[in-house]
Amino acid sequence: MKEPKGDKEERGSGINVRAASRTLDLFEAFATIRRPMTVSELARVLKVPVSSCFAIIRTLEGRGYLFSMAPGNSFYPTSRLSNAAEEIIRADPVLSVVGDAVRQLRDEAGETAMFGKLCRNRVILLAVEISARPSRYMPQVGDLRPVHATAIGKALLGSLPDDELDKTLSRLALEKLTRHTIADVGQLKRDLAASRRRGWYVNAEETVADMTSLCVPLRLRGEHYALAIAGPSVRIKANLEDNLDRLATTAKAISSN
């Protein structure tokens, strides 16, 4: 199960660069639709003027990222972007350390495993390994999640000094995503304090109904990160102690790098 699209960073934010955003939207459109498209089709999908879409396409074509084909002068990405992405992934300073550990955690727990950190008052997922079970949690690398309603977010909030925590909470809009979401600052601080004392954090159906995640914080090369597993609530709760042991063991192994 995927989280709502609304958890992504708002595209109309003040730091949003329109041309960059539209370029990323274009590649994501090709990834979703998976066929060549004309300029007018792309403009319709992206909800932008044809002239703006055409300018982006011509730029990307000139850089070798798109090629044109008949009929109707449609366009499709070359493998140039994929090749660049593969080189970036191979040199990823975090994934090179945690990738195998997150994958092993997924295999041992039989649930989706995730690794993330704070990114401008949200959580960004840096590594994701999806469970093979039919009923599963299905986030994606790069997803931006609300800190107050996710186990990773809570673990990262709980790692902050009290004064920094107060400043961060003052900037958050505690949106009610499900009936279980904690949307009161006082209640959230009590939840974080209790979680900090016991050493692990939980998102009990606070973001997606019937889905629960468990998380432990860790430090890697001087920075705060968090490691989590997520899946159907009934399975996570039934294997609570084993899951917490796996998380603690994996987090310790990652931190030792």
Secondary structure in CASP SS format (residue, H / E / C, confidence):
PFRMAT SS
TARGET T0000
AUTHOR 0000-0000-0000
METHOD secondary structure of the structure
MODEL  1
M C 1.00
K C 1.00
E C 1.00
P C 1.00
K H 1.00
G H 1.00
D H 1.00
K C 1.00
E C 1.00
E C 1.00
R C 1.00
G C 1.00
S C 1.00
G C 1.00
I C 1.00
N C 1.00
V C 1.00
R H 1.00
A H 1.00
A H 1.00
S H 1.00
R H 1.00
T H 1.00
L H 1.00
D H 1.00
L H 1.00
F H 1.00
E H 1.00
A H 1.00
F H 1.00
A H 1.00
T H 1.00
I H 1.00
R C 1.00
R C 1.00
P C 1.00
M E 1.00
T C 1.00
V H 1.00
S H 1.00
E H 1.00
L H 1.00
A H 1.00
R H 1.00
V H 1.00
L H 1.00
K C 1.00
V C 1.00
P C 1.00
V H 1.00
S H 1.00
S H 1.00
C H 1.00
F H 1.00
A H 1.00
I H 1.00
I H 1.00
R H 1.00
T H 1.00
L H 1.00
E H 1.00
G H 1.00
R C 1.00
G C 1.00
Y C 1.00
L E 1.00
F E 1.00
S E 1.00
M E 1.00
A C 1.00
P C 1.00
G C 1.00
N C 1.00
S E 1.00
F E 1.00
Y E 1.00
P E 1.00
T C 1.00
S C 1.00
R H 1.00
L H 1.00
S H 1.00
N H 1.00
A H 1.00
A H 1.00
E H 1.00
E H 1.00
I H 1.00
I H 1.00
R H 1.00
A C 1.00
D C 1.00
P C 1.00
V C 1.00
L H 1.00
S H 1.00
V H 1.00
V H 1.00
G H 1.00
D H 1.00
A H 1.00
V H 1.00
R H 1.00
Q H 1.00
L H 1.00
R H 1.00
D H 1.00
E H 1.00
A H 1.00
G C 1.00
E C 1.00
T E 1.00
A E 1.00
M E 1.00
F E 1.00
G E 1.00
K E 1.00
L E 1.00
C E 1.00
R C 1.00
N C 1.00
R E 1.00
V E 1.00
I E 1.00
L E 1.00
L E 1.00
A E 1.00
V E 1.00
E E 1.00
I C 1.00
S C 1.00
A C 1.00
R C 1.00
P C 1.00
S C 1.00
R C 1.00
Y C 1.00
M C 1.00
P C 1.00
Q C 1.00
V C 1.00
G C 1.00
D C 1.00
L E 1.00
R E 1.00
P E 1.00
V H 1.00
H H 1.00
A H 1.00
T C 1.00
A H 1.00
I H 1.00
G H 1.00
K H 1.00
A H 1.00
L H 1.00
L H 1.00
G H 1.00
S C 1.00
L C 1.00
P C 1.00
D H 1.00
D H 1.00
E H 1.00
L H 1.00
D H 1.00
K H 1.00
T H 1.00
L H 1.00
S H 1.00
R C 1.00
L C 1.00
A C 1.00
L C 1.00
E C 1.00
K C 1.00
L C 1.00
T C 1.00
R C 1.00
H C 1.00
T C 1.00
I C 1.00
A C 1.00
D C 1.00
V H 1.00
G H 1.00
Q H 1.00
L H 1.00
K H 1.00
R H 1.00
D H 1.00
L H 1.00
A H 1.00
A H 1.00
S H 1.00
R H 1.00
R H 1.00
R H 1.00
G C 1.00
W C 1.00
Y E 1.00
V E 1.00
N E 1.00
A E 1.00
E C 1.00
E C 1.00
T C 1.00
V C 1.00
A C 1.00
D C 1.00
M E 1.00
T E 1.00
S E 1.00
L E 1.00
C E 1.00
V E 1.00
P E 1.00
L E 1.00
R E 1.00
L E 1.00
R C 1.00
G C 1.00
E E 1.00
H E 1.00
Y E 1.00
A E 1.00
L E 1.00
A E 1.00
I E 1.00
A E 1.00
G E 1.00
P E 1.00
S H 1.00
V H 1.00
R H 1.00
I H 1.00
K H 1.00
A H 1.00
N C 1.00
L H 1.00
E H 1.00
D H 1.00
N H 1.00
L H 1.00
D H 1.00
R H 1.00
L H 1.00
A H 1.00
T H 1.00
T H 1.00
A H 1.00
K H 1.00
A H 1.00
I H 1.00
S H 1.00
S C 1.00
N C 1.00
END
